[in-house]
């Protein structure tokens, strides 16, 4: 199924040129742009969550992470 979206001729031409530059269809290019925006949003949300983390929780996480980095994997296959 396809659909029509209304954009200016200038924007359409920009998007088509970008897609052609990368050897993509316009639909594939728009999908990449949507994926990139989803990723940007997830990382922005993560950054905000990290910024809201209390110093006590951050210190606890750092301590636990350091401990796990030094755990010997005695049951790992060799």
Buried (B, 14 or more C-beta within 10 A) or exposed (E): EEEEEEEEEEEEEEBEEBBEEEEBEEEEBBEBEEEEEEEEEEEEEEEEEEEEEEEEEEEEEEEEEEEEEEEEEEEEEE
